[in-house]
Amino acid sequence: MRLIHRLMPASKMKLVISSIGVLALVVFSSVVLFEASKAEVVITDNGETQTVKTHTNTVEGLLAEVGITVGEHDELSYDKDAPIEDGMELKYDTAKQVLVTIDGAKQEYFTTSATVEGFLKENNLSFADHDEISHTDKEAVEDGLHIEVNQAYKITIIDGGEKKMVWTTGGSVEEILNSNEIMVNKKLDKIEPAIDQDVTKDTAISIVRVEVANDEVEEKIAFDTERKNDSSLLKGKEEVISEGQEGILVKKFEVTFENGKEVSRELVKEEVASESKDQVVAVGTKEEPKPQPKQEQNLVTLSSESQSSGSTKSESSNTSSGGKEYTMTASAYTASCSGCSGYTATGINLIANPNMKVIAVDPSVIPLGTKVWVEGYGEAIASDTGGHIVGNRIDIHVPTKAEAYKWGVKKVKVRIIN
């Protein structure tokens, strides 16, 4: 400048300075006008806001200026080819990947929703109250979020015979019972399928309720009859000296019930609560007085009349009226009685022949092998003996103890058949 100043006259120097000023003013004005002509745009990028000025004509150009690349699934508030206007508010959100697995089937989604609830509504995804979802509605959506859904289904539970339907998304039998507050006794109750087995849509759970209880039953113990000879009584006469008394046997059972019904009963213990008391009977041994001669004559006459009527008539009379007849005390026994072998004194197997008509006798009164008729019992064979069977006393054989108790001890007529 100094050089120009030296070379130029003062008037010319002033002219140069003025030109430079004008030029600078023009340049400045142009810059001001250029800046003033820019459009002002507010850009919100994933929640962060900035204001930019641009001469770019389209949204796509503006995004390129600020370094925003819009993906296929991203959300943009204007089309890319939309013209830029002063005061425009441009919103851009980057889409996030979300994976949804429903009952094992996986599908990929992209969303700009901020919450799980918004994402589900956006994609028309809805689930029932009983379905199991891995995330709540209010949780934020992040890129790569994986939502797992197990859809509920109904299964049948038959509990102690009562049928009910319950919702489940799967799991073991035990987990489903617990979730429905169904308590079971793992040691006793019968559960199908097994408690640790997983259920499916076709599974039906069956619970058989098992209870075990104790029960006591009292049974009567029959008394025996002890017979004592009494010389003060005539033969054939008997008198009870002391009455017999039945004892009591207590049987303890373990009883199993299934769904309230008894299915088994096991005897676990027997106790004699009270012993039986034998009945004592006096048996007469005194001989009857001999008949008077007149009586003997009457008997001889009767015998002669019978013989004169012929042998055929006599045999017919014996068949209809029988032979000698006794009045005896009769008790009853079975082949399984205490101390019994099951065989009679003559070798008959009563266990193999429980319905055989047999009586025990005193052989000195009724010989073994004699066929007899017993009042209330019928025809029988005298084939057995017994320690208490003395004199006019017999024991009839019956198949069961119940029949023996029912018979008891009674006076009966015994007729010799042959």
C-alpha positions as CSV (number, residue, x, y, z in Angstrom):
1,M,0.0,0.0,0.0
2,R,2.8,2.2,0.8
3,L,4.3,1.5,-2.6
4,I,1.0,2.5,-4.4
5,H,0.9,5.5,-2.2
6,R,4.3,6.6,-3.4
7,L,3.6,5.9,-7.0
8,M,0.1,7.4,-7.3
9,P,-0.9,10.9,-6.8
10,A,-3.2,11.6,-3.9
11,S,-6.4,11.9,-6.0
12,K,-5.9,8.6,-7.6
13,M,-5.1,6.9,-4.3
14,K,-8.5,8.0,-2.9
15,L,-10.2,6.5,-5.9
16,V,-8.6,3.1,-5.4
17,I,-9.5,3.0,-1.7
18,S,-13.1,3.8,-2.5
19,S,-13.3,1.0,-5.1
20,I,-11.9,-1.5,-2.6
21,G,-14.5,-0.5,0.0
22,V,-17.3,-0.9,-2.5
23,L,-16.1,-4.3,-3.5
24,A,-15.9,-5.4,0.2
25,L,-19.3,-4.1,0.8
26,V,-20.7,-6.0,-2.1
27,V,-19.0,-9.2,-1.0
28,F,-20.3,-8.8,2.5
29,S,-23.7,-8.0,1.3
30,S,-23.7,-11.1,-0.9
31,V,-22.7,-13.2,2.0
32,V,-25.4,-11.7,4.2
33,L,-28.0,-12.2,1.5
34,F,-26.8,-15.9,1.0
35,E,-27.0,-16.7,4.6
36,A,-30.3,-15.0,4.9
37,S,-31.7,-17.0,2.1
38,K,-31.1,-20.4,3.9
39,A,-34.1,-22.3,5.2
40,E,-34.1,-23.1,9.0
41,V,-35.0,-26.6,9.8
42,V,-35.5,-28.3,13.2
43,I,-34.2,-32.0,13.1
44,T,-35.1,-34.4,16.0
45,D,-32.8,-37.5,15.6
46,N,-34.0,-40.3,18.0
47,G,-35.1,-37.7,20.6
48,E,-32.1,-35.3,20.2
49,T,-33.0,-32.0,18.6
50,Q,-30.8,-29.6,16.5
51,T,-31.6,-26.6,14.3
52,V,-29.8,-26.3,10.9
53,K,-29.9,-23.8,8.1
54,T,-29.6,-25.1,4.5
55,H,-30.0,-24.2,0.9
56,T,-30.7,-27.9,0.1
57,N,-33.9,-28.3,-1.7
58,T,-35.0,-31.7,-0.5
59,V,-35.3,-33.7,2.8
60,E,-33.0,-36.3,1.3
61,G,-30.3,-33.7,0.6
62,L,-30.6,-32.2,4.1
63,L,-30.2,-35.7,5.7
64,A,-27.1,-36.2,3.7
65,E,-25.8,-32.9,4.9
66,V,-26.2,-33.8,8.5
67,G,-25.0,-37.4,8.1
68,I,-28.3,-39.3,8.7
69,T,-28.7,-42.5,6.7
70,V,-32.3,-43.7,6.7
71,G,-32.8,-47.5,6.9
72,E,-35.6,-49.6,5.3
73,H,-37.6,-49.8,8.6
74,D,-36.6,-46.4,10.0
75,E,-39.3,-43.8,10.6
76,L,-39.1,-40.4,8.9
77,S,-41.8,-37.7,9.3
78,Y,-41.4,-36.5,5.7
79,D,-40.8,-38.3,2.4
80,K,-37.2,-38.1,1.2
81,D,-38.2,-36.1,-1.9
82,A,-40.3,-33.5,0.1
83,P,-39.1,-29.9,-0.5
84,I,-37.3,-28.1,2.3
85,E,-39.3,-25.3,3.8
86,D,-38.2,-22.7,6.3
87,G,-39.4,-23.6,9.8
88,M,-39.8,-27.3,8.9
89,E,-39.7,-29.8,11.8
90,L,-38.1,-33.1,10.7
91,K,-38.4,-36.1,12.9
92,Y,-36.3,-39.3,12.4
93,D,-36.3,-42.5,14.5
94,T,-34.1,-45.5,13.9
95,A,-36.0,-48.8,13.9
96,K,-35.0,-51.5,16.5
97,Q,-35.0,-55.2,15.8
98,V,-37.4,-57.2,17.9
99,L,-37.6,-61.1,17.9
100,V,-40.9,-62.7,19.0
101,T,-41.1,-66.4,19.7
102,I,-44.6,-67.9,20.1
103,D,-44.8,-71.5,21.2
104,G,-41.3,-72.1,19.7
105,A,-42.0,-70.3,16.4
106,K,-39.7,-67.3,16.0
107,Q,-40.4,-64.2,13.9
108,E,-38.4,-60.9,13.3
109,Y,-39.9,-57.4,13.6
110,F,-38.7,-53.9,13.3
111,T,-40.2,-51.0,15.3
112,T,-39.8,-47.5,16.4
113,S,-42.2,-47.9,19.3
114,A,-40.7,-47.0,22.7
115,T,-42.5,-49.7,24.8
116,V,-43.5,-53.3,24.5
117,E,-47.2,-52.3,24.6
118,G,-46.7,-49.9,21.7
119,F,-44.8,-52.6,19.7
120,L,-47.6,-55.2,20.3
121,K,-50.3,-52.8,19.2
122,E,-48.3,-51.7,16.2
123,N,-48.1,-55.3,15.0
124,N,-51.6,-56.4,16.0
125,L,-50.2,-58.9,18.5
126,S,-52.6,-59.7,21.4
127,F,-52.5,-62.5,24.0
128,A,-54.9,-64.0,26.4
129,D,-54.7,-63.5,30.2
130,H,-53.4,-67.0,30.8
131,D,-50.6,-66.7,28.3
132,E,-47.1,-66.4,29.6
133,I,-45.1,-63.4,28.2
134,S,-41.5,-62.8,29.0
135,H,-41.8,-58.9,29.1
136,T,-44.3,-56.5,30.6
137,D,-46.2,-53.9,28.6
138,K,-44.3,-51.0,30.2
139,E,-40.8,-52.3,29.4
140,A,-38.7,-50.2,26.9
141,V,-38.0,-51.6,23.5
142,E,-34.3,-52.0,22.9
143,D,-32.6,-53.2,19.7
144,G,-32.4,-57.0,19.7
145,L,-35.2,-57.4,22.2
146,H,-36.5,-61.0,22.4
147,I,-40.1,-61.5,23.5
148,E,-41.1,-65.1,24.3
149,V,-44.7,-66.1,24.5
150,N,-46.1,-69.4,25.7
151,Q,-49.8,-69.6,24.8
152,A,-52.1,-71.2,27.4
153,Y,-54.3,-74.2,26.8
154,K,-56.8,-76.1,28.9
155,I,-56.2,-79.6,30.3
156,T,-58.4,-81.9,32.4
157,I,-57.7,-82.8,36.0
158,I,-59.8,-85.7,37.5
159,D,-59.2,-85.2,41.3
160,G,-60.8,-88.0,43.4
161,G,-63.4,-88.6,40.7
162,E,-64.2,-84.9,40.3
163,K,-63.5,-83.4,36.9
164,K,-62.1,-79.9,36.4
165,M,-60.5,-77.9,33.6
166,V,-57.5,-75.7,34.2
167,W,-55.4,-73.3,32.1
168,T,-51.6,-74.0,31.7
169,T,-48.7,-73.0,29.5
170,G,-47.0,-76.4,30.2
171,G,-44.6,-77.7,32.8
172,S,-44.5,-80.8,35.0
173,V,-47.6,-82.4,36.6
174,E,-46.3,-81.2,40.0
175,E,-45.9,-77.6,38.8
176,I,-49.5,-77.5,37.4
177,L,-50.9,-79.0,40.6
178,N,-49.1,-76.5,42.7
179,S,-50.1,-73.5,40.5
180,N,-53.7,-74.6,40.9
181,E,-53.3,-75.2,44.7
182,I,-54.1,-78.9,44.4
183,M,-52.3,-80.7,47.2
184,V,-51.5,-84.4,47.0
185,N,-50.0,-87.1,49.2
186,K,-47.0,-88.3,47.1
187,K,-46.7,-91.4,49.3
188,L,-50.3,-92.6,49.1
189,D,-52.2,-90.9,46.2
190,K,-52.0,-92.5,42.8
191,I,-51.1,-89.8,40.2
192,E,-51.0,-90.3,36.5
193,P,-49.0,-89.3,34.6
194,A,-46.1,-89.4,37.0
195,I,-45.6,-86.2,39.1
196,D,-42.4,-85.3,37.3
197,Q,-43.7,-85.8,33.8
198,D,-44.3,-82.8,31.5
199,V,-47.8,-82.2,30.2
200,T,-48.9,-81.5,26.7
201,K,-52.2,-80.2,25.2
202,D,-53.5,-83.8,25.2
203,T,-52.6,-84.6,28.8
204,A,-55.3,-85.5,31.3
205,I,-54.1,-85.7,34.9
206,S,-55.8,-88.3,37.2
207,I,-55.5,-88.3,41.0
208,V,-56.9,-91.3,42.9
209,R,-57.1,-90.2,46.6
210,V,-55.8,-93.0,48.8
211,E,-56.4,-93.1,52.6
212,V,-55.4,-95.8,55.1
213,A,-57.4,-96.2,58.3
214,N,-57.4,-98.7,61.2
215,D,-60.5,-100.7,62.1
216,E,-61.3,-103.0,65.0
217,V,-63.8,-105.8,64.8
218,E,-64.9,-107.9,67.7
219,E,-65.7,-111.6,67.2
220,K,-67.2,-114.1,69.7
221,I,-65.1,-117.0,70.9
222,A,-67.3,-120.1,71.4
223,F,-67.0,-121.8,74.7
224,D,-66.4,-125.5,75.2
225,T,-68.5,-127.9,77.3
226,E,-66.9,-129.9,80.0
227,R,-68.8,-133.0,81.0
228,K,-68.5,-134.6,84.4
229,N,-69.9,-137.9,85.4
230,D,-72.4,-137.7,88.2
231,S,-73.5,-140.9,89.9
232,S,-76.4,-139.2,91.5
233,L,-78.1,-138.7,88.2
234,L,-79.7,-141.5,86.2
235,K,-78.0,-142.5,82.9
236,G,-79.2,-140.2,80.1
237,K,-79.9,-137.3,82.4
238,E,-77.8,-134.2,82.3
239,E,-77.7,-131.0,84.3
240,V,-75.8,-127.8,83.7
241,I,-73.6,-127.0,86.7
242,S,-72.2,-123.7,85.4
243,E,-73.2,-121.8,82.3
244,G,-70.6,-121.2,79.6
245,Q,-69.5,-117.8,78.6
246,E,-68.3,-116.6,75.2
247,G,-65.0,-114.8,74.9
248,I,-64.2,-111.8,72.8
249,L,-61.5,-111.7,70.1
250,V,-60.5,-108.2,68.8
251,K,-59.2,-108.2,65.3
252,K,-57.3,-105.1,64.1
253,F,-57.3,-104.3,60.4
254,E,-55.5,-101.8,58.1
255,V,-58.2,-100.6,55.7
256,T,-57.3,-98.9,52.4
257,F,-59.8,-96.5,50.7
258,E,-59.6,-95.1,47.1
259,N,-61.7,-92.1,46.5
260,G,-63.7,-92.9,49.6
261,K,-64.3,-96.6,48.7
262,E,-62.8,-99.5,50.6
263,V,-60.5,-101.5,48.3
264,S,-58.5,-103.7,50.7
265,R,-58.5,-104.9,54.3
266,E,-55.5,-106.5,55.9
267,L,-55.4,-108.2,59.3
268,V,-52.5,-106.8,61.3
269,K,-53.2,-108.0,64.8
270,E,-55.4,-110.2,66.9
271,E,-56.0,-109.8,70.7
272,V,-58.1,-111.8,73.1
273,A,-60.1,-109.2,75.0
274,S,-61.7,-111.8,77.2
275,E,-61.3,-115.5,77.5
276,S,-64.2,-117.9,77.0
277,K,-65.5,-119.8,80.0
278,D,-66.3,-123.5,79.6
279,Q,-69.8,-124.8,80.3
280,V,-69.8,-127.6,82.9
281,V,-72.4,-130.3,82.6
282,A,-73.1,-133.2,85.0
283,V,-73.8,-136.5,83.2
284,G,-75.7,-139.1,85.0
285,T,-74.2,-142.5,85.5
286,K,-76.7,-144.0,87.8
287,E,-78.3,-147.2,86.5
288,E,-82.1,-147.2,86.1
289,P,-84.0,-149.6,88.4
290,K,-84.8,-152.9,86.9
291,P,-88.4,-153.2,85.6
292,Q,-91.0,-155.2,87.6
293,P,-92.0,-158.7,86.4
294,K,-95.4,-157.5,85.2
295,Q,-93.6,-155.0,83.1
296,E,-91.3,-157.7,81.7
297,Q,-94.4,-159.9,80.9
298,N,-95.9,-157.0,79.0
299,L,-92.7,-156.5,77.1
300,V,-92.6,-160.3,76.2
301,T,-96.2,-160.2,75.1
302,L,-95.5,-157.1,73.0
303,S,-92.5,-158.9,71.4
304,S,-94.6,-162.0,70.7
305,E,-97.3,-160.0,69.1
306,S,-94.7,-158.3,66.9
307,Q,-93.3,-161.7,65.8
308,S,-96.7,-163.2,65.1
309,S,-97.4,-160.4,62.7
310,G,-94.6,-161.7,60.4
311,S,-91.1,-160.8,59.5
312,T,-92.1,-158.5,56.7
313,K,-94.3,-156.4,59.0
314,S,-91.5,-156.2,61.6
315,E,-88.9,-155.0,59.1
316,S,-91.4,-152.3,58.0
317,S,-91.9,-151.2,61.6
318,N,-88.1,-150.9,62.2
319,T,-87.7,-148.9,59.0
320,S,-90.4,-146.4,59.9
321,S,-89.7,-146.0,63.6
322,G,-86.0,-146.7,63.7
323,G,-84.0,-148.5,66.4
324,K,-83.0,-147.5,69.8
325,E,-83.6,-143.8,70.6
326,Y,-81.7,-141.5,73.0
327,T,-82.1,-138.0,74.3
328,M,-78.7,-136.5,74.1
329,T,-76.9,-133.2,74.5
330,A,-75.6,-132.0,71.1
331,S,-73.0,-129.4,70.5
332,A,-71.3,-128.6,67.1
333,Y,-67.7,-128.5,65.8
334,T,-65.8,-127.9,62.5
335,A,-62.8,-129.6,61.0
336,S,-60.8,-126.4,61.6
337,C,-61.5,-126.2,65.3
338,S,-58.6,-125.6,67.8
339,G,-56.6,-128.8,68.2
340,C,-58.5,-130.6,65.3
341,S,-56.5,-132.5,62.7
342,G,-59.3,-132.4,60.1
343,Y,-59.6,-136.2,60.2
344,T,-62.1,-138.2,62.2
345,A,-61.3,-141.1,64.4
346,T,-62.2,-143.5,61.6
347,G,-60.0,-141.6,59.0
348,I,-62.6,-139.5,57.2
349,N,-61.0,-136.3,55.8
350,L,-63.5,-133.6,56.8
351,I,-61.4,-130.7,55.3
352,A,-61.9,-132.4,51.9
353,N,-65.5,-133.2,52.7
354,P,-66.8,-130.1,54.6
355,N,-70.5,-131.0,54.0
356,M,-70.3,-134.6,55.2
357,K,-72.8,-135.5,58.0
358,V,-70.6,-136.9,60.8
359,I,-71.1,-137.0,64.6
360,A,-68.6,-137.6,67.4
361,V,-69.8,-140.1,70.0
362,D,-68.9,-142.0,73.1
363,P,-68.2,-145.5,71.5
364,S,-69.4,-147.1,74.7
365,V,-72.9,-145.7,74.0
366,I,-73.0,-145.6,70.2
367,P,-70.3,-147.7,68.4
368,L,-68.2,-146.1,65.7
369,G,-69.6,-146.7,62.2
370,T,-73.2,-146.7,63.4
371,K,-75.7,-144.9,61.1
372,V,-77.9,-142.6,63.1
373,W,-80.6,-140.0,62.7
374,V,-80.2,-136.8,64.7
375,E,-83.1,-134.4,65.3
376,G,-82.6,-131.1,63.5
377,Y,-79.5,-132.5,61.7
378,G,-80.6,-135.6,59.8
379,E,-78.9,-138.9,59.0
380,A,-75.2,-139.1,59.9
381,I,-72.4,-141.6,60.6
382,A,-70.8,-142.0,64.1
383,S,-67.2,-141.6,62.9
384,D,-65.5,-139.4,65.5
385,T,-64.8,-139.1,69.2
386,G,-63.8,-136.3,71.5
387,G,-62.3,-135.7,75.0
388,H,-65.6,-134.1,76.1
389,I,-67.8,-136.6,74.4
390,V,-68.8,-138.8,77.2
391,G,-72.1,-140.7,77.8
392,N,-75.2,-139.2,76.3
393,R,-73.3,-136.4,74.5
394,I,-72.6,-136.0,70.8
395,D,-70.9,-133.4,68.6
396,I,-72.3,-132.8,65.2
397,H,-69.9,-131.7,62.3
398,V,-70.8,-128.5,60.4
399,P,-68.9,-126.8,57.6
400,T,-68.3,-123.4,59.3
401,K,-67.8,-121.8,62.7
402,A,-70.8,-119.6,62.1
403,E,-73.0,-122.7,61.8
404,A,-71.4,-124.1,64.9
405,Y,-72.2,-120.9,66.9
406,K,-75.7,-120.9,65.5
407,W,-76.3,-124.6,66.6
408,G,-75.0,-123.9,70.1
409,V,-75.8,-126.6,72.7
410,K,-79.2,-128.3,72.7
411,K,-81.1,-131.4,73.7
412,V,-81.9,-133.6,70.7
413,K,-83.3,-137.1,69.9
414,V,-80.8,-139.6,68.4
415,R,-82.1,-142.7,66.8
416,I,-80.0,-145.7,65.8
417,I,-80.7,-146.6,62.1
418,N,-78.3,-149.6,61.8
